[in-house]
Amino acid sequence: MAKVNKWMIDPDDAVMLLIDHQSGLFQLVKDIELPVLRSNVIALAKVARLAKVPTFTTASVPDGPNGPLIPEIHEQNPEAVYIPRSGQVNAWDNPPWVEAIEATGRKTLLIAGTLTSVCMAFPAISAVVAGYNVFCIIDASGNHSQMATDLTLTRITQAGAMPIDTFAVLGELMSTWNRPDAMDFAAIMVDLLPHYGALMESYNKAQSVQRDGHETTLDQFEASPA
């Protein structure tokens, strides 16, 4: 039997939790650029669907100033299940939320939330206490100040959760390039890191030269006299 590595994500044991990524709360975020935050959250929704990871979302008083969830989450992951709550600040204090997670039978939770120090941290710490293996996705969780994020990182780490970034989550869920949907994962990588797209373009061009020959005939030009 393979040895379980609790420090890394097992895709077959994972649940994605996207908490309070709401248009109103996004306006409070100061520690990450909003387009980057939004892109990271959307990438998580995409990769969770691709990797067949159960996904749950929730929102804090969406009919109030915190605003609605950004629509791209459920657009990109129609199988994600939205679980409303009745005012609880900590999503873990909402019984239907915990019941839905328990029903999956999985014990590894991938958590992102806005704001980081509240919406992400509170349920993450509660989940650790409940016996779950918790990964906190920091760059998909915006906060009102960098100091608040730094304090939160210390807090969740001391509690036993593991901080991680979106690209690393993608890599661990993908696990291997030797899979038929590898290029679908690669497309999400390009969404996250446009520079990776440039790398792939260069690679594709090199492959086409090997297959089809050179586009230009530089060998026909003689070097200019010194």
C-alpha positions in Angstrom: 0.0 0.0 0.0 1.3 3.5 -0.9 2.4 5.6 2.0 0.1 8.5 2.7 1.9 11.9 2.5 -0.1 14.3 4.6 2.1 17.2 3.5 0.8 17.0 -0.1 -2.6 16.9 -1.7 -4.2 13.6 -2.6 -6.6 14.5 -5.5 -8.8 11.5 -4.6 -9.2 12.7 -1.0 -9.6 16.4 -1.7 -12.5 18.8 -1.4 -12.3 22.4 -2.7 -13.9 25.1 -0.5 -14.3 28.6 -2.0 -15.6 30.9 0.6 -17.0 34.4 0.3 -15.5 35.4 -3.0 -17.9 38.3 -3.2 -17.9 41.5 -5.2 -18.4 43.7 -2.2 -15.7 42.0 -0.1 -13.3 42.2 -3.1 -13.4 46.0 -2.7 -11.7 45.7 0.7 -8.7 43.7 -0.7 -5.4 45.5 -0.5 -2.7 42.8 -0.4 -3.2 41.4 -3.9 -4.3 43.0 -7.2 -8.0 42.2 -7.8 -7.5 40.9 -11.4 -4.9 38.4 -10.0 -7.1 37.4 -7.1 -10.1 36.9 -9.4 -8.0 34.9 -11.9 -6.7 32.6 -9.2 -10.1 31.9 -7.8 -11.5 31.1 -11.3 -8.5 28.8 -12.0 -9.3 26.9 -8.8 -12.9 26.4 -9.9 -11.7 25.2 -13.3 -9.0 22.8 -12.0 -11.4 21.4 -9.3 -13.9 20.5 -12.0 -11.1 19.0 -14.3 -9.7 16.9 -11.4 -13.2 15.9 -10.3 -12.7 17.4 -6.9 -16.0 18.1 -5.0 -16.4 21.8 -4.7 -18.5 23.8 -2.3 -19.1 27.5 -2.2 -20.8 29.9 0.2 -21.4 33.6 0.7 -21.6 35.9 3.7 -24.9 37.9 3.6 -24.8 38.1 -0.2 -28.0 40.3 -0.2 -26.2 42.9 1.9 -23.1 45.0 1.4 -20.8 42.0 1.0 -22.4 41.4 -2.4 -22.9 38.3 -4.5 -20.3 35.6 -5.3 -18.4 36.4 -8.5 -20.3 34.5 -11.2 -17.3 32.9 -12.9 -16.9 30.3 -10.1 -20.2 28.5 -10.9 -19.9 29.3 -14.7 -16.6 27.4 -14.8 -17.6 24.7 -12.4 -21.3 24.0 -12.8 -21.0 21.0 -10.5 -19.9 23.2 -7.6 -22.6 23.2 -4.8 -23.6 26.5 -3.2 -24.5 26.2 0.4 -26.2 29.3 1.9 -25.7 30.2 5.6 -27.9 32.1 8.0 -25.5 34.8 9.2 -22.6 32.7 10.6 -19.3 34.6 10.1 -17.4 31.2 10.3 -18.7 29.0 7.5 -17.8 26.0 9.8 -20.5 27.1 12.2 -23.1 26.4 9.5 -24.3 22.7 10.0 -25.2 22.1 6.3 -21.7 23.2 5.3 -20.0 20.7 7.6 -22.6 18.0 6.7 -21.9 18.4 3.0 -18.1 18.1 3.5 -18.6 15.0 5.8 -20.8 13.4 3.1 -17.9 13.3 0.6 -16.0 11.0 2.9 -12.9 13.0 2.1 -10.5 14.4 4.7 -8.3 16.9 2.7 -9.7 20.4 2.4 -8.4 23.1 0.0 -9.6 26.4 1.3 -9.6 29.9 -0.1 -11.7 32.8 1.1 -12.1 36.5 1.2 -11.1 38.0 3.6 -8.1 35.8 4.4 -8.0 36.6 8.1 -11.7 35.8 8.6 -13.5 33.9 5.8 -10.5 31.6 5.1 -8.8 31.4 8.5 -11.8 30.7 10.7 -13.1 27.6 8.9 -9.6 26.4 8.3 -8.7 26.4 11.9 -12.1 24.8 12.8 -11.5 22.1 10.2 -8.0 21.3 11.6 -9.6 20.9 15.1 -12.2 18.6 13.5 -9.4 16.3 12.2 -9.1 17.4 8.6 -5.9 17.9 6.6 -6.1 21.6 5.6 -4.4 23.5 2.8 -5.0 27.3 2.8 -4.7 28.8 -0.7 -3.3 32.2 0.1 -3.1 33.9 -3.3 -6.8 33.1 -3.9 -7.7 34.7 -0.6 -7.5 38.5 -0.5 -7.2 40.6 2.7 -7.5 44.2 3.9 -3.8 44.6 4.6 -0.5 42.8 4.2 0.0 42.9 7.9 -3.3 41.1 8.5 -2.2 38.4 5.9 1.2 37.9 7.6 -0.5 37.5 11.0 -3.0 35.0 9.5 -0.2 32.9 7.9 1.4 32.6 11.3 -1.9 31.8 12.9 -3.0 29.1 10.5 0.4 27.5 10.4 0.6 27.3 14.2 -2.9 25.7 14.2 -1.7 23.0 11.8 -2.9 24.2 8.4 -0.6 24.4 5.4 -0.3 27.6 3.3 -0.1 27.0 -0.5 -0.4 28.9 -3.7 -2.8 28.4 -6.6 -0.2 27.1 -9.1 1.0 24.5 -6.6 -2.6 23.3 -6.0 -2.9 22.9 -9.8 0.3 20.9 -10.0 -0.6 18.6 -7.1 -4.1 17.9 -8.5 -2.7 17.3 -12.0 0.0 15.0 -10.5 1.4 13.8 -13.8 1.8 14.9 -17.4 1.1 11.4 -18.5 -2.7 11.8 -18.6 -5.1 12.4 -21.5 -6.3 15.7 -20.2 -2.8 17.1 -19.5 -3.1 20.0 -22.0 -6.4 21.0 -20.3 -4.4 21.5 -17.1 -1.7 23.3 -19.1 -4.4 25.7 -20.4 -5.2 26.7 -16.9 -1.5 27.1 -16.2 -1.3 29.6 -19.0 -4.3 31.5 -17.6 -2.4 31.7 -14.3 1.0 32.5 -15.7 0.9 34.1 -19.1 4.7 33.7 -19.3 4.1 30.0 -19.3 2.1 30.5 -22.5 5.1 32.2 -24.1 7.2 29.2 -23.1 4.7 26.8 -24.8 4.6 28.9 -27.9 8.4 28.7 -28.2 8.3 24.9 -27.7 5.6 24.5 -30.3 7.6 26.5 -32.8 10.7 24.4 -32.2 8.6 21.3 -32.7 7.2 22.6 -36.0 10.7 23.4 -37.3 11.7 19.8 -36.6 8.5 18.6 -38.4 8.1 21.0 -41.2 11.6 22.6 -41.6 12.8 26.1 -41.2 10.4 29.0 -42.0 13.4 31.1 -43.1 16.4 30.0 -45.1 19.1 31.7 -43.2 21.6 29.1 -44.5 21.4 30.8 -47.9 22.8 34.1 -46.5 26.5 34.5 -46.3 28.0 36.2 -43.4 28.9 39.8 -44.0 32.6 40.5 -44.4 34.3 41.6 -41.2 
